Amino acid sequence: MTGILKKFYHIVAFSWYVFVMQSVYAQRNSDIPPGIFAYGGPWKYLTFLNLFLQLVFFGLASANDLQSVGKGSKMSLFCLYKDLLFSVLAFPVGMFVVLLFWLIFAYDRQLVYPASMDSLFPSWMNHAMHTVVLPVLLGEILVEPHIYPKTKYGLAALGTVSLAYFGWVVWVYLTVGIWVYPVLGLFSNSGLAVFFFNNMLVLALLYLLGQTLNRKVWGKGHPKFTRTW
């Protein structure tokens, strides 16, 4: 029964993210506010990149479900990549998007999601991008255990990806003179560095949160944790 539930959950989640991404990407041809999709289109937004990340993860999870791995046998590459993707990126980045978006939105929505966006993205789409991600990730922890890499390696990989996105955001600004998010325009150069550094600390804490929840739910004695790569 657990295996059937896991397969069903992965397929539904994958289908959901396909639908959401198609819905969001289709808006690029709509009457959009100036600068929203200028240079890089939706691919400069962490929200959209996270949707793609979740789609890839649940696609790998669905593909891995089609394989049969016996107890004590080597894990498939699908399983290896799936667990690494979930632990290092899908969980911490997905949770970060939800947490940071709603914190800034509650303070001043104009800094992250201007009112002009309401005409482009209906309320359900906003929640699909910035709310539903959280319960789907928590559900994933409940339906399947995930093997985490050594903490220092996982955090190093997460930090590398974070710096790459920071570089992409700065590149967009230097190229077209528009910050991906209006809130970034409030900071000086030093303030911007502190802001991103603090965000990386939050990401690291979210990584550790995912690792802790995984251990609490499944413990260390689960058969999956005895398999080799």
KADA-V928280 format. One line per field, one symbol per residue. phi: phi as a letter, one per 40 degrees, with the letter a starting at -180 (. if undefined). burial: I if it has 16 or more other C-alpha atoms within 10 Angstrom, else O. Layout:
phi->???
burial->???
This chain:
phi->.ccccccccccccccccccccccccccccccccdgcbcfgfcccccdcccdccccccccccccccccbbccgcccccdccccccccccbdccccccdcccdcccdccacccbaddcccccbcdccccccbbcdccccccccccacbcccddccccccccccccccdcccccccccbgbcdbddcccbcdcccccccccccccdccccccccccccccbgcccdccccbc
burial->OOOOOIIOIIIOIIOOIIOIIOOIOOOOOOOOOOOIIOOOOIOIIIIIIIIIIIIIIIIIIIIIIOOOOOOOOOIOOIIIOIIIIIIIIIIIIIIIIIOOIIOOOOOOIIIIIOOOOOOIOOOOIIOIIIIOIIOIIOOIIOIIIIIIOOOOOIIOOIIOOIOOIOOIIOOIOOOOOIIIIOIIOOOOOOOOOOOOOOOIOIIIOIIIOIIOOIIOOIOOOOOIOOOOO
